[in-house]
Amino acid sequence: MSKVILAGYNVDAEVLADIVKSAEGDWDLTPETLSAAYARISRDARPVDELRQIARADVAKTRRQNERIVFGLGHHSVAEHAVFNFDLINISRLAIEYLESHRLASYTEKSQRYIRLDSDFLIPEEWQQAGLKDELKDFILYCFERYEVVLEKLKSNGIDEKLAGEDARYMLPLAAFGQLGMTLNARSLEYMILRLAASPLKESREIASKLLDAARPIAPSLLRYMDPTPYHTERFEDTHNTLNQLMSHHPAPDPVPAPVPAPYEVALLDFTTDGDSRILAALAQHFIGGSFSKVQDWIDAIGNEGRLQLFNAITRKMSIHDAVPREFEHGIMTFEVIMSAAAFAQFKRHRMTSITWNPYDPDLGLTVPKAITDAGLQDELLLINNKATKLANKMGMKHPATPYVWTNAHRRRVLITLNLREMYHMSRLREDESAQWDIRQLVGQMSELARQVFPICAGFLGGKDQFPK
Ligand SMILES: Cc1cc2nc3c(=O)[nH]c(=O)nc-3n(C[C@H](O)[C@H](O)[C@H](O)COP(=O)(O)OP(=O)(O)OC[C@H]3O[C@@H](n4cnc5c(N)ncnc54)[C@H](O)[C@@H]3O)c2cc1C
């Protein structure tokens, strides 16, 4: 008979500390025993609950075993059985971008949409060292003051508090503080600490050492290799130098962009050219059998009507909560999108996409919320942009700490590769009426392009509110 045993679950660290305090004897509470027991499964036939007991009985021995298996033998996935939760308080929006670029983790972040923001922000050490601390502080205080003014003006124009706050925050810089809850396993944590420790941002490096200080005493055997190697610290500079050399022989394309239509530009660069028939053939292959290419030939032969019938059979009983089948992952698209920092903050949360991005670039212009333009307040944002650009020039446009001055309205280029299954997921959430207008319009444009290249299989793209249609 099958047996399922609850072997562990995460509990608030303060509760655990209270339990340890009130309990008799020495308690070494650690998730390492779970990792060690699971590591032994592959070579020890005893039931896993017994292996857990053995691991708990001698934690020091268990730690040595973990080190040997995880790092000696390279069985790294074992570290994924140990999970941590972190409260991250007073982290700048810029550092949150660095942090959340790690996809194998769960984040829940203070929303700048739903919460009216106080003037809580970071003065980064890099700016102090450059002798620009006071100028930066004056600028950020100015942004927060104008945020309040714009928010109140939008409200007095009849816009409700939530929507007014949602748009007024385009005035705020990336030095503004956020907070988040983060959950991740020891393997992801180790990698995150390594990457943050190699970051050009002092704030990120400090976060790395705080994460390490908090987690290492709990699971020392699973957190070992976090010192950045030259691969992590020098790769960026090496690449840059090589590109400079190459550009001395082959001049680079003109970096000045053509005028970019507001609020963004969405370009579909590449896609699976036979996406519809590929996805449908992958679905049919399971039933028909035989090689993929023969099934795809058959799908091509049944004509559009036949392909539509098949698509309808697949989607007819789908509800708003259902994901499209995995076979939709065989249709792949690459987009280049110019988006605001506000949109990027939301977009990057879609962990199943492959995204890379350029630094924020003031030459790409600003995303100005329509409510701000309608209220004749766009000059407020333009003034902030002028001040930010002046400060950025003083600090150096390419200095890694310069982006603290860019606002939620500033824009960057983002390269996105995703499959049609993730596109469906994103479209359901982000094209819904509850979604924020910036990302909603952006994802709407992506969906429109997806429908052109996958006319059958992308047919059901749209927000949750559109689903009944
Ligand atoms: C209207 C709206 C308001 C929001 N407000 C906030 C907010 O206030 N604060 C905030 O932090 N975020 C907010 N979000 C972001 C939201 O919580 C998600 O992070 C974001 O929409 C990405 O969705 P996802 O995690 O489902 O997508 P992806 O990361 O792209 O994942 C796709 C799917 O893969 C699966 N998946 C991925 N990773 C995991 C995992 N680790 N465990 C289990 N399944 C996984 C899930 O099925 C998921 O739906 C909001 C989103 C919307 C649409």
Ligand as a Chemical Component Dictionary entry (heavy atoms), coordinates in Angstrom:
data_LIG
# 
_chem_comp.id                   LIG 
_chem_comp.type                 NON-POLYMER 
_chem_comp.pdbx_formal_charge   0 
_chem_comp.three_letter_code    LIG 
# 
loop_
_chem_comp_atom.comp_id 
_chem_comp_atom.atom_id 
_chem_comp_atom.alt_atom_id 
_chem_comp_atom.type_symbol 
_chem_comp_atom.charge 
_chem_comp_atom.model_Cartn_x 
_chem_comp_atom.model_Cartn_y 
_chem_comp_atom.model_Cartn_z 
_chem_comp_atom.pdbx_ordinal 
LIG C1  C1  C 0 -3.368 42.078 -10.906 1  
LIG C2  C2  C 0 -2.055 41.631 -10.341 2  
LIG C3  C3  C 0 -1.601 42.166 -9.144  3  
LIG C4  C4  C 0 -0.378 41.753 -8.599  4  
LIG N1  N1  N 0 0.055  42.311 -7.427  5  
LIG C5  C5  C 0 1.228  41.910 -6.879  6  
LIG C6  C6  C 0 1.697  42.450 -5.640  7  
LIG O1  O1  O 0 1.076  43.298 -5.046  8  
LIG N2  N2  N 0 2.883  42.000 -5.154  9  
LIG C7  C7  C 0 3.610  41.046 -5.813  10 
LIG O2  O2  O 0 4.670  40.656 -5.334  11 
LIG N3  N3  N 0 3.202  40.522 -6.986  12 
LIG C8  C8  C 0 2.039  40.929 -7.536  13 
LIG N4  N4  N 0 1.627  40.392 -8.738  14 
LIG C9  C9  C 0 2.515  39.456 -9.448  15 
LIG C10 C10 C 0 2.053  38.007 -9.277  16 
LIG O3  O3  O 0 2.026  37.640 -7.921  17 
LIG C11 C11 C 0 2.996  37.074 -10.028 18 
LIG O4  O4  O 0 4.283  37.113 -9.481  19 
LIG C12 C12 C 0 3.120  37.430 -11.490 20 
LIG O5  O5  O 0 1.861  37.660 -12.038 21 
LIG C13 C13 C 0 3.788  36.299 -12.255 22 
LIG O6  O6  O 0 2.891  35.220 -12.285 23 
LIG P1  P1  P 0 3.314  33.728 -12.054 24 
LIG O7  O7  O 0 4.120  33.609 -10.819 25 
LIG O8  O8  O 0 2.054  32.931 -12.102 26 
LIG O9  O9  O 0 4.149  33.534 -13.418 27 
LIG P2  P2  P 0 5.468  32.736 -13.800 28 
LIG O10 O10 O 0 6.572  33.026 -12.871 29 
LIG O11 O11 O 0 5.694  33.063 -15.227 30 
LIG O12 O12 O 0 5.082  31.253 -13.683 31 
LIG C14 C14 C 0 4.190  30.616 -14.599 32 
LIG C15 C15 C 0 3.554  29.461 -13.879 33 
LIG O13 O13 O 0 4.568  28.532 -13.504 34 
LIG C16 C16 C 0 4.256  27.988 -12.235 35 
LIG N5  N5  N 0 5.323  28.357 -11.294 36 
LIG C17 C17 C 0 6.387  29.161 -11.527 37 
LIG N6  N6  N 0 7.205  29.179 -10.469 38 
LIG C18 C18 C 0 6.640  28.404 -9.528  39 
LIG C19 C19 C 0 7.004  28.018 -8.212  40 
LIG N7  N7  N 0 8.125  28.441 -7.632  41 
LIG N8  N8  N 0 6.188  27.188 -7.557  42 
LIG C20 C20 C 0 5.059  26.729 -8.112  43 
LIG N9  N9  N 0 4.645  27.054 -9.355  44 
LIG C21 C21 C 0 5.443  27.876 -10.050 45 
LIG C22 C22 C 0 2.893  28.531 -11.842 46 
LIG O14 O14 O 0 1.896  27.689 -12.326 47 
LIG C23 C23 C 0 2.854  29.840 -12.576 48 
LIG O15 O15 O 0 1.557  30.321 -12.773 49 
LIG C24 C24 C 0 0.406  40.781 -9.284  50 
LIG C25 C25 C 0 -0.062 40.246 -10.488 51 
LIG C26 C26 C 0 -1.266 40.658 -11.017 52 
LIG C27 C27 C 0 -1.730 40.066 -12.333 53 
# 
loop_
_chem_comp_bond.comp_id 
_chem_comp_bond.atom_id_1 
_chem_comp_bond.atom_id_2 
_chem_comp_bond.value_order 
_chem_comp_bond.pdbx_ordinal 
LIG C1  C2  SING 1  
LIG C2  C3  SING 2  
LIG C2  C26 DOUB 3  
LIG C3  C4  DOUB 4  
LIG C4  N1  SING 5  
LIG C4  C24 SING 6  
LIG N1  C5  DOUB 7  
LIG C5  C6  SING 8  
LIG C5  C8  SING 9  
LIG C6  O1  DOUB 10 
LIG C6  N2  SING 11 
LIG N2  C7  SING 12 
LIG C7  O2  DOUB 13 
LIG C7  N3  SING 14 
LIG N3  C8  DOUB 15 
LIG C8  N4  SING 16 
LIG N4  C9  SING 17 
LIG N4  C24 SING 18 
LIG C9  C10 SING 19 
LIG C10 O3  SING 20 
LIG C10 C11 SING 21 
LIG C11 O4  SING 22 
LIG C11 C12 SING 23 
LIG C12 O5  SING 24 
LIG C12 C13 SING 25 
LIG C13 O6  SING 26 
LIG O6  P1  SING 27 
LIG P1  O7  DOUB 28 
LIG P1  O8  SING 29 
LIG P1  O9  SING 30 
LIG O9  P2  SING 31 
LIG P2  O10 DOUB 32 
LIG P2  O11 SING 33 
LIG P2  O12 SING 34 
LIG O12 C14 SING 35 
LIG C14 C15 SING 36 
LIG C15 O13 SING 37 
LIG C15 C23 SING 38 
LIG O13 C16 SING 39 
LIG C16 N5  SING 40 
LIG C16 C22 SING 41 
LIG N5  C17 SING 42 
LIG N5  C21 SING 43 
LIG C17 N6  DOUB 44 
LIG N6  C18 SING 45 
LIG C18 C19 SING 46 
LIG C18 C21 DOUB 47 
LIG C19 N7  SING 48 
LIG C19 N8  DOUB 49 
LIG N8  C20 SING 50 
LIG C20 N9  DOUB 51 
LIG N9  C21 SING 52 
LIG C22 O14 SING 53 
LIG C22 C23 SING 54 
LIG C23 O15 SING 55 
LIG C24 C25 DOUB 56 
LIG C25 C26 SING 57 
LIG C26 C27 SING 58 
# 
